[in-house]
């Protein structure tokens, strides 16, 4: 597990989120990391913008699902 993921999970624990909610918040980050092909803590605004366009235009995600990713 990467240091970034460990910190994020610790943050979610401190917020009191259930295990299921933690997974729901972590999954979009994992998918983004796979798309980015590196840790998301190194992303640029342009890369984030391109990813959101990819989700909207190519994956055709509903706005509600897109908001979860945001």
MDAnalysis code that builds the backbone (N, CA, C; Angstrom):
import MDAnalysis as mda
import numpy as np

u = mda.Universe.empty(210, n_residues=70, atom_resindex=np.repeat(np.arange(70), 3), trajectory=True)
u.add_TopologyAttr("name", ["N", "CA", "C"] * 70)
u.add_TopologyAttr("resid", np.arange(1, 71))
u.add_TopologyAttr("resname", ["UNK", "UNK", "UNK", "UNK", "UNK", "UNK", "UNK", "UNK", "UNK", "UNK", "UNK", "UNK", "UNK", "UNK", "UNK", "UNK", "UNK", "UNK", "UNK", "UNK", "UNK", "UNK", "UNK", "UNK", "UNK", "UNK", "UNK", "UNK", "UNK", "UNK", "UNK", "UNK", "UNK", "UNK", "UNK", "UNK", "UNK", "UNK", "UNK", "UNK", "UNK", "UNK", "UNK", "UNK", "UNK", "UNK", "UNK", "UNK", "UNK", "UNK", "UNK", "UNK", "UNK", "UNK", "UNK", "UNK", "UNK", "UNK", "UNK", "UNK", "UNK", "UNK", "UNK", "UNK", "UNK", "UNK", "UNK", "UNK", "UNK", "UNK"])
u.atoms.positions = np.array([
    [0.855, -1.176, 0.000],
    [0.000, 0.000, 0.000],
    [0.900, 1.238, 0.000],
    [0.560, 2.184, -0.842],
    [1.384, 3.393, -0.955],
    [1.175, 4.308, 0.254],
    [2.172, 5.158, 0.528],
    [2.019, 6.109, 1.640],
    [0.802, 7.030, 1.465],
    [0.523, 7.424, 0.228],
    [-0.631, 8.287, -0.026],
    [-1.925, 7.568, 0.346],
    [-2.045, 6.305, -0.035],
    [-3.257, 5.544, 0.286],
    [-3.397, 5.362, 1.799],
    [-2.300, 5.083, 2.463],
    [-2.328, 4.924, 3.921],
    [-2.819, 6.210, 4.581],
    [-2.304, 7.357, 4.136],
    [-2.734, 8.648, 4.703],
    [-4.213, 8.904, 4.437],
    [-4.667, 8.572, 3.228],
    [-6.064, 8.824, 2.880],
    [-6.992, 7.939, 3.701],
    [-6.634, 6.664, 3.857],
    [-7.450, 5.759, 4.667],
    [-7.481, 6.230, 6.122],
    [-6.345, 6.683, 6.633],
    [-6.310, 7.219, 7.996],
    [-7.236, 8.430, 8.111],
    [-7.241, 9.295, 7.105],
    [-8.119, 10.465, 7.085],
    [-9.587, 10.028, 7.131],
    [-9.931, 9.007, 6.333],
    [-11.306, 8.521, 6.311],
    [-11.688, 7.896, 7.647],
    [-10.749, 7.200, 8.289],
    [-11.003, 6.636, 9.626],
    [-11.286, 7.755, 10.623],
    [-10.489, 8.805, 10.573],
    [-10.686, 9.923, 11.497],
    [-12.037, 10.602, 11.297],
    [-12.512, 10.595, 10.061],
    [-13.819, 11.182, 9.771],
    [-14.958, 10.284, 10.252],
    [-14.623, 9.039, 10.623],
    [-15.632, 8.123, 11.132],
    [-16.412, 7.389, 10.061],
    [-15.886, 7.350, 8.851],
    [-16.593, 6.681, 7.764],
    [-16.542, 5.165, 7.925],
    [-17.606, 4.504, 7.529],
    [-17.660, 3.044, 7.581],
    [-16.698, 2.462, 6.545],
    [-16.420, 1.172, 6.694],
    [-15.524, 0.488, 5.745],
    [-16.074, 0.587, 4.323],
    [-17.386, 0.432, 4.179],
    [-18.008, 0.507, 2.850],
    [-17.835, 1.904, 2.253],
    [-18.067, 2.924, 3.037],
    [-17.895, 4.294, 2.558],
    [-16.441, 4.553, 2.191],
    [-15.529, 4.036, 2.990],
    [-14.103, 4.200, 2.674],
    [-13.784, 3.573, 1.328],
    [-14.305, 2.370, 1.074],
    [-14.078, 1.723, -0.223],
    [-14.676, 2.550, -1.347],
    [-15.878, 3.105, -1.114],
    [-16.533, 3.917, -2.140],
    [-15.715, 5.164, -2.476],
    [-15.052, 5.751, -1.497],
    [-14.221, 6.929, -1.736],
    [-12.861, 6.570, -2.327],
    [-12.361, 5.395, -1.973],
    [-11.043, 4.984, -2.430],
    [-11.062, 4.480, -3.871],
    [-12.132, 3.825, -4.273],
    [-12.210, 3.230, -5.609],
    [-11.978, 4.235, -6.744],
    [-12.608, 5.410, -6.736],
    [-12.337, 6.364, -7.818],
    [-10.864, 6.802, -7.876],
    [-10.216, 6.869, -6.741],
    [-8.802, 7.256, -6.714],
    [-7.944, 6.153, -7.316],
    [-8.284, 4.906, -7.018],
    [-7.559, 3.777, -7.595],
    [-7.727, 3.771, -9.109],
    [-8.946, 3.971, -9.581],
    [-9.192, 4.014, -11.026],
    [-8.431, 5.155, -11.689],
    [-8.408, 6.293, -11.028],
    [-7.672, 7.440, -11.570],
    [-6.176, 7.142, -11.636],
    [-5.636, 6.503, -10.606],
    [-4.212, 6.142, -10.592],
    [-3.868, 5.215, -11.744],
    [-4.757, 4.278, -12.008],
    [-4.532, 3.351, -13.133],
    [-4.540, 4.097, -14.460],
    [-5.481, 5.020, -14.615],
    [-5.554, 5.813, -15.840],
    [-4.319, 6.699, -15.980],
    [-3.911, 7.299, -14.883],
    [-2.779, 8.220, -14.869],
    [-1.440, 7.473, -14.999],
    [-1.430, 6.212, -14.567],
    [-0.238, 5.352, -14.589],
    [0.861, 5.836, -13.652],
    [0.430, 6.506, -12.586],
    [1.345, 6.915, -11.523],
    [0.502, 7.420, -10.342],
    [1.168, 7.802, -9.290],
    [0.464, 8.260, -8.104],
    [-0.295, 9.562, -8.392],
    [-1.523, 9.666, -7.910],
    [-2.292, 10.889, -8.167],
    [-1.767, 12.120, -7.433],
    [-0.834, 11.947, -6.506],
    [-0.306, 13.126, -5.824],
    [0.662, 13.916, -6.701],
    [0.880, 13.445, -7.944],
    [1.766, 14.153, -8.880],
    [0.999, 14.742, -10.058],
    [-0.314, 14.693, -10.016],
    [-1.109, 15.120, -11.166],
    [-1.079, 16.625, -11.378],
    [-1.399, 16.998, -12.605],
    [-1.548, 18.418, -12.939],
    [-3.035, 18.708, -13.137],
    [-3.380, 19.973, -13.141],
    [-4.778, 20.346, -13.384],
    [-5.229, 19.877, -14.761],
    [-4.336, 19.960, -15.735],
    [-4.674, 19.526, -17.090],
    [-4.984, 18.027, -17.126],
    [-4.208, 17.227, -16.417],
    [-4.450, 15.783, -16.376],
    [-5.786, 15.475, -15.712],
    [-6.096, 16.173, -14.658],
    [-7.372, 15.983, -13.982],
    [-8.521, 16.355, -14.916],
    [-8.380, 17.446, -15.614],
    [-9.397, 17.883, -16.567],
    [-9.592, 16.843, -17.666],
    [-8.493, 16.311, -18.212],
    [-8.586, 15.286, -19.262],
    [-9.252, 14.018, -18.741],
    [-8.946, 13.643, -17.495],
    [-9.557, 12.450, -16.914],
    [-11.067, 12.629, -16.752],
    [-11.475, 13.775, -16.263],
    [-12.912, 14.024, -16.097],
    [-13.632, 14.032, -17.438],
    [-12.990, 14.596, -18.463],
    [-13.575, 14.537, -19.807],
    [-13.668, 13.097, -20.302],
    [-12.638, 12.308, -20.025],
    [-12.650, 10.892, -20.399],
    [-13.833, 10.182, -19.740],
    [-14.039, 10.426, -18.446],
    [-15.150, 9.787, -17.740],
    [-16.497, 10.212, -18.321],
    [-16.624, 11.475, -18.620],
    [-17.895, 12.016, -19.126],
    [-18.160, 11.605, -20.569],
    [-17.163, 11.783, -21.436],
    [-17.383, 11.584, -22.873],
    [-17.179, 10.143, -23.343],
    [-16.154, 9.481, -22.829],
    [-15.868, 8.128, -23.299],
    [-16.547, 7.058, -22.454],
    [-16.472, 7.205, -21.142],
    [-17.115, 6.225, -20.266],
    [-18.604, 6.532, -20.094],
    [-19.012, 7.746, -20.485],
    [-20.407, 8.187, -20.445],
    [-21.027, 8.042, -19.043],
    [-20.257, 8.457, -18.044],
    [-20.758, 8.398, -16.674],
    [-21.812, 9.475, -16.455],
    [-22.793, 9.140, -15.655],
    [-23.815, 10.107, -15.278],
    [-23.178, 11.173, -14.396],
    [-23.772, 12.340, -14.363],
    [-23.211, 13.454, -13.601],
    [-23.089, 13.090, -12.122],
    [-24.027, 12.335, -11.590],
    [-23.975, 11.917, -10.194],
    [-22.736, 11.053, -9.933],
    [-22.451, 10.129, -10.832],
    [-21.271, 9.280, -10.701],
    [-20.010, 10.099, -10.918],
    [-20.038, 11.015, -11.853],
    [-18.905, 11.885, -12.106],
    [-18.575, 12.711, -10.852],
    [-19.592, 13.166, -10.154],
    [-19.378, 13.929, -8.924],
    [-18.680, 13.102, -7.845],
    [-18.939, 11.800, -7.813],
    [-18.244, 10.927, -6.861],
    [-16.754, 10.926, -7.177],
    [-16.421, 10.881, -8.446],
    [-15.017, 10.902, -8.859],
    [-14.357, 12.239, -8.540],
    [-15.114, 13.294, -8.696],
    [-14.573, 14.625, -8.389],
    [-14.299, 14.725, -6.908],
])
